[in-house]
């Protein structure tokens, strides 16, 4: 049976339950908004990190290409010097051969 004393207690409990229900829904919504914001910021951070990694990789590739071009150029110069040395050596031998009256 519901009497005057029980009605006040039941009404109070009902008010508490309604308040908790409404408060919980809004709290859950705020928590969800917080997670969404954190997820968005993490995605932005990972996207930024990926862009930095891609930029670093591109710069490294450009640097290696530059080093390889320089190595190729140096190798061509070495080949040219070796050819010049062979020509000079041949010229020296021909000169020495012509100066030696024993031949």
C-alpha positions as CSV (number, residue, x, y, z in Angstrom):
1,X,0.0,0.0,0.0
2,X,1.0,3.5,-0.7
3,X,0.6,5.8,2.1
4,X,1.7,9.4,2.6
5,X,5.2,8.4,3.9
6,X,5.8,5.8,1.2
7,X,4.6,8.3,-1.5
8,X,7.2,10.8,-0.6
9,X,10.0,8.2,-0.6
10,X,8.8,6.7,-4.0
11,X,8.5,10.2,-5.5
12,X,12.0,11.0,-4.3
13,X,13.4,7.8,-5.7
14,X,11.7,8.4,-9.0
15,X,13.2,11.9,-9.2
16,X,16.6,10.5,-8.5
17,X,16.2,7.9,-11.2
18,X,15.1,10.4,-13.7
19,X,17.9,12.8,-12.8
20,X,20.5,10.0,-13.1
21,X,19.0,8.9,-16.4
22,X,19.1,12.3,-18.0
23,X,22.5,13.1,-16.5
24,X,24.0,9.8,-17.7
25,X,22.8,10.5,-21.2
26,X,24.4,13.9,-21.4
27,X,27.6,12.6,-19.8
28,X,27.7,9.8,-22.3
29,X,27.3,12.3,-25.1
30,X,30.1,14.5,-23.7
31,X,32.3,11.4,-23.4
32,X,31.5,10.4,-27.0
33,X,32.3,13.9,-28.2
34,X,35.6,13.7,-26.3
35,X,36.5,10.4,-27.9
36,X,35.6,11.8,-31.3
37,X,37.8,14.8,-30.8
38,X,40.7,12.7,-29.5
39,X,40.4,10.3,-32.5
40,X,40.3,13.2,-34.9
41,X,43.4,14.8,-33.4
42,X,45.2,11.4,-33.4
43,X,44.2,10.9,-37.1
44,X,45.5,14.4,-37.9
45,X,48.7,13.6,-36.0
46,X,49.3,10.4,-37.9
47,X,48.5,12.0,-41.2
48,X,51.1,14.7,-40.4
49,X,53.6,12.1,-39.4
50,X,53.0,10.2,-42.6
51,X,53.6,13.4,-44.6
52,X,56.8,14.0,-42.8
53,X,58.0,10.4,-43.4
54,X,57.1,10.7,-47.1
55,X,59.0,14.0,-47.3
56,X,62.0,12.6,-45.5
57,X,62.0,9.6,-47.9
58,X,61.8,11.8,-50.9
59,X,64.6,14.0,-49.6
60,X,66.7,10.9,-49.0
61,X,66.0,9.6,-52.4
62,X,67.0,12.9,-53.9
63,X,70.2,12.9,-51.9
64,X,71.1,9.4,-52.9
65,X,70.5,10.3,-56.6
66,X,72.8,13.3,-56.2
67,X,75.5,11.2,-54.6
68,X,75.2,8.6,-57.4
69,X,75.5,11.3,-60.0
70,X,78.6,12.6,-58.4
71,X,80.1,9.1,-58.1
72,X,79.4,8.5,-61.8
73,X,81.0,11.9,-62.7
74,X,84.0,11.1,-60.6
75,X,84.3,7.6,-62.3
76,X,84.2,9.3,-65.7
77,X,86.9,11.7,-64.7
78,X,89.1,8.9,-63.4
79,X,88.6,7.0,-66.7
80,X,89.7,10.1,-68.6
81,X,92.8,10.5,-66.4
82,X,93.7,6.9,-66.9
83,X,93.4,7.3,-70.6
84,X,95.6,10.4,-70.5
85,X,98.2,8.5,-68.4
86,X,98.3,5.7,-71.0
87,X,98.7,8.1,-73.8
88,X,101.5,9.9,-71.9
89,X,103.2,6.6,-71.1
90,X,103.1,5.6,-74.8
91,X,104.6,9.0,-75.8
92,X,107.4,8.6,-73.2
93,X,108.2,5.1,-74.5
94,X,108.2,6.3,-78.1
95,X,110.5,9.2,-77.2
96,X,112.9,7.0,-75.2
97,X,112.9,4.5,-78.1
98,X,113.8,7.2,-80.6
99,X,116.6,8.6,-78.3
100,X,118.2,5.2,-77.8
101,X,120.7,4.7,-80.7
102,X,121.1,1.0,-79.9
103,X,117.9,0.3,-81.7
